[in-house]
Amino acid sequence: DKPFQGELIIRHSERKIKSIELQLVRVERTSYAEGEAREATEVQNIQIADGFVVPNMPIPIHMIFPKHFSCCSMRTKQFQIDFEVNLNVIFQDNHVITENFPIRIHRK
């Protein structure tokens, strides 16, 4: 039940940054005879920066996982539920750079 937290530091950017977002995604996979089906669903999206981002200034990250839309990561032979956090940097020209971080959620 701990939040996803930390900090992000933008050292330098050639382009002007419009916003920075964190996106929590639930990924469900099902195995069958012909292969695997994968379905990714956005659970939540949090904007952590808007407008000018000061270089070298830490941007705090604090994402609380919604209890009704997230569960423990689970893996069986035929089915699995995993989660990912996408860090999206959106520039003024609407170009987006995404970094994907697979995570495992555990509950007590």
N, C-alpha and C positions, 0 to 999 in steps of 0.2 A: 504493500500500500504506500510505498514511497514514490515521490514524484520523480520525473525525469528532469535532472537539473545539471547545471554547469554554467559555462560562459563561452561566448564567441567573441573573437577579436579579429576585426578586419584590419590587416596590416596596410594594404594598399589596393586601390582599384583604379584602373584606367578609365572605366565608365562610371557615371553617376548612378548610385544605387537608389532605387525607388522604394523598395521594402525588402524585409527578410522575414520569412515565415517558417514555422515548424509544422509539419503535417504528420499526424499519426495515422498509419494505414494498417488495417487487418488483412492478412493474406491467408486465404483458405485454399488448400490443395486436396484433391481427391485422386487416388490412383485407380485405374481400371485397366482392362486387358490391352487396350490400344495405346495407353500412355498415361498422361496426367492432365487434369483440368486445374487451372489456377484462376482464382477470383480475388482481386484486390479491391478493398472498399475503404474510402477515407472515413476515419472515425472523428477526427477533429483537426482544426487548422488554427494555429495561433500566430499572430503577427508579433514579432519581437523587436522590429525596428521599422520606422516609417520616415521616409525622407532622407536627408543628409545623415550619413553615418560617419562619426568622428573616427579617423584612423587611430588605431592602437588603444581605443577605449573599450574596456570589457562590456559586452552586452549580456546581461543575466538571462539565463534560461531556466524556466520553472514551469513544467507541464504536468498537471495532475491528470491521471488517467481516469476517464469517466467510467464509473462502475457498471452502468447499464449498457455500455457499448464496447467494453473490453473485458477480456477474461484471461485466465492463465494460458500461456502458450502450451500447446498440446500436440503430441505426435503419436500416431498409431501406424500400423502397416498400410492402411487404406485411406487415412484422413489425417490432416494436420492443420493447426491454426498457429500462425506466427504473426509477429508484428514488426513494423519498420517505422523508423522516423526519417522523414525526408526533410533536409534543410534546403529551402528554396531561396535563392537570391534573385530578386527581380530588378532589372535595370530600367532606367528611364525610357529606353526604346522598347520595353516589354520583353527583351530577351531574358530567358530564365536559365540559371544554372542550378542543378539539383545534385546534392550528395545524399546517398542512401545509407542508412545505418540500421542493419537488422538488430532487433532487440528481443529478449525473452522476458515475459512478464510472469512473476511469481506472486502468489498471495499466501498469507499466513493463515 
